Amino acid sequence: MKITMAHGSGGKSSAQLMGDIFGKHFRNQVLDKMEDAAVLEVGGRIACSTDSFVVTPLVFKGGDIGKLCVCGTVNDLLMMGAVPKYLTCGFILEEGLDVELLDQVVESMAAQAKAAGVIIVAGDTKVVEGAGGMYINTTGIGEIPEGRDVSSANCSEGDVIICSGHLGDHHACILSHRMEIENNIKSDCAALNDIVEALYEAGINVRTMRDVTRGGLGTVINEIAESSGVQIELEEDAIPVNPEVKGFADILGLDPLYMGNEGKMIAVVPAEQAEAALAAVKSTEHGVNAAVIGQVKSGEGAYIRTRLGATRRFDVLYGEGLPRIC
C-alpha cells in the first residue's frame, strides 16, 4: 500500500492509518482514547495537543495559515474542557517564500494567540528546497479545571447535540480560492473560547465537545457514537448551513455533512439542560447561529432524518475530502 491524499482527509483512510501504523507502535492508555487532546496528570490535569498545517492558499478570506494554526490547536484543547495556556510552533519554510508574507503570517499568529489567551513559548524553523511554500506545526498545553470531565465516550441516551453554527464555510472558502471562483464566502476560522466559557458559566454539564474540522460533522458524529456505544440521530432540516455555501455545495456536488470547518463545534448536553445550553452558545460571538441538531438514542451508529421524513444511516468520510483545508 502507498500513502495517498485520502490518508490525510480525516475520514476512513485516516482512521485506518492511525490504527494500523501509529496506533500499533505508539499504543498506550492515553493515546488509545483518540480524543482531540490528551488528558495528562502533571501536578494536576492538563490537555496536550499537536497539529500540523499545510493549507493552500496560505492566505484566504477570513484568515491565513498563521491564524488557522493557533485556532486549530486552541480549539482542540478547549474541546477537552481545558483553559488554553501555551503554544509551541515549528515552521518549515520552502526556499523562495516571500519574507513579507512570512511576516504577515507571524503577525497574524501573534494577534490570534493574544486574542485566545495563549502565549507562544518555544519554536523552531527549518528551510528546505521547494517553491515558496510554508508548513507550520503547533503544540498546545491547557489546564483542565477541577470538575470538568469531557470525552467522546460520555454520551448517554436522551442527550442532545448542539451545533455552534453554519457548516462548510471554511471548506467552501478554500475550494473557491483554489478554483478561482469569486464569491463572498469567508472562512469561519476562529478560536472558540467564548462558547466553551459560556457553557461552563451557565452551569451546563457538558458530556462531549468536538470541533468539526476534517471529515466534517458526519465523521465526528460517527466517532462519538462509536466511542459512547450509542446511536445518534440528526435532523437534516436543523443542521445550519449558510445559503451561499449550500448553493456552492449543490453546484459542485458536495455534502455539507462532510465539509470541513475551522470555527465550529458540537456540544452534547443532558436533555434537561438543552435550552439553557443553546441560549448560552447563542449569546456568544461565534455561536449566534447555533441550533439543536439531534439527539442520542439507544442502539448504535449514526442516522439522519431527512426532509422527506425518511431515516438513513451515514458513515464517516470515505476517500479524500477535497481540498486540504488545514
Secondary structure, 3 states (H helix, E strand, C coil): CCCCHHHHCCCHHHHHHHHHHHHHHHCCCCHHHCCCCEEEECCCEEEEEEEEECCCCCEECCEEHHHHHHHHHHHHHHCCCCEEEEEEEEEEEECCCCHHHHHHHHHHHHHHHHHHCCEEEEEEEEEECCCCCEEEEEEEEEECCCCCCCCCCCCCCCCEEEECCCCCHHHHHHHHHHHCCCCCCCCCCCCCHHHHHHHHHCCCCCCEEEECCCCHHHHHHHHHHHHHCCEEEEEHHHCCCCHHHHHHHHHHCCCHHHCCCCCCEEEEECHHHHHHHHHHHHCCCCCCCCEEEEEEECCCEEEEECCCCCEEECCCCCCCCCCCCC
